[in-house]
Amino acid sequence: MLDMDRTLTGKALLTNTIGLHARPSVKLTQLAKRFQSSIQLALGEAGPWIDAKSPVKVMRARAPKGSTLYFNVAGPDDEAALAAILALIENKFGEE
């Protein structure tokens, strides 16, 4: 049985050339929207947290290359969601 009160956390270093700008932001939000879980993103461990399913909010983060992105994921498919998002970032959003 899943623990609905748990929140998974993860972090990933942005190593792609342009960081989290337009195309990577759209790819991240499109991926996040495939999952039922709540997915929150921040540029620091303490927040402020933004909805990773909101293209406008994610683009507004404007994280440059070398930034660490922090994630909080909670919901029925949290493990799959976190793994997919970290893999997307690790693979430089498939752009390099």
Secondary structure, DSSP 4 states (H G I P E B T S, - for coil): ---TT--EEEEEE--STT-BSHHHHHHHHHHHTTSSSEEEEESSTT---EETT-HHHHHHH-BPTTPEEEEEEESTTHHHHHHHHHHHHHTGGG--
